[in-house]
């Protein structure tokens, strides 16, 4: 019995598979870019928090136009 979340593709979906996969790849790329932006924002906040806790001066970091590509985990 197939669950509601995993259904075998119908014949109609089979014909649109390249477009479907292309859309999923694009969505995946968009999500990775968003994640990289969040990672950079969190990194900057951690640095600012550490500086404030240690009594140092907080210096604004230059904004990166493109976040660094994700490294190996």
matplotlib code that plots the C-alpha trace (Angstrom):
import matplotlib.pyplot as plt

x = [0.0, 1.5, 1.4, 0.0, 3.5, 4.9, 2.9, 4.2, 4.4, 1.5, 1.9, 1.1, 4.0, 6.3, 6.0, 6.8, 9.7, 12.5, 10.6, 9.8, 13.4, 14.6, 12.2, 13.4, 17.1, 16.3, 14.5, 17.4, 19.8, 17.6, 17.5, 21.2, 21.7, 19.3, 21.0, 24.4, 23.0, 21.6, 25.0, 26.8, 24.4, 24.7, 28.5, 28.6, 26.3, 28.4, 31.5, 29.7, 28.4, 31.9, 33.3, 30.6, 31.0, 34.8, 34.4, 35.9, 34.7, 32.4, 33.6, 31.2, 32.3, 32.1, 29.2, 30.0, 28.2, 28.3, 28.5, 31.3, 30.3, 29.4, 32.4, 32.7, 30.9]
y = [0.0, 3.4, 6.2, 9.6, 11.0, 8.5, 7.7, 6.1, 8.6, 8.4, 8.3, 12.0, 12.8, 10.6, 12.9, 16.0, 14.5, 16.6, 19.8, 18.5, 17.6, 21.0, 22.8, 20.8, 21.5, 25.2, 25.2, 23.3, 26.0, 28.7, 27.0, 26.6, 30.3, 31.3, 29.0, 30.5, 34.0, 32.8, 31.2, 34.4, 36.5, 34.1, 34.1, 37.9, 37.9, 35.4, 37.6, 40.7, 38.9, 37.6, 41.1, 42.6, 39.9, 40.4, 44.2, 44.8, 47.2, 45.9, 46.7, 46.2, 43.7, 44.4, 42.8, 40.1, 40.3, 36.6, 34.2, 31.7, 28.4, 25.7, 23.7, 20.0, 18.9]
z = [0.0, -1.0, 1.5, 0.8, 0.5, -1.9, -5.0, -8.1, -11.0, -13.4, -17.2, -17.3, -14.9, -16.9, -20.0, -17.9, -16.0, -17.6, -16.8, -13.3, -12.6, -14.0, -11.6, -8.7, -9.5, -9.8, -6.5, -4.9, -6.2, -4.8, -1.4, -1.3, -2.1, 0.7, 3.1, 2.2, 2.9, 6.3, 7.2, 6.4, 8.5, 11.4, 11.1, 11.3, 14.3, 16.1, 15.5, 16.7, 19.8, 20.7, 20.3, 22.5, 25.2, 25.3, 25.6, 22.2, 19.5, 16.9, 13.4, 10.5, 8.1, 4.4, 2.7, 0.2, -3.1, -3.5, -0.5, -0.5, -2.1, 0.5, 1.6, 2.3, 5.4]

ax = plt.figure().add_subplot(projection="3d")
ax.plot(x, y, z, "-o")
ax.set_aspect("equal")
plt.show()
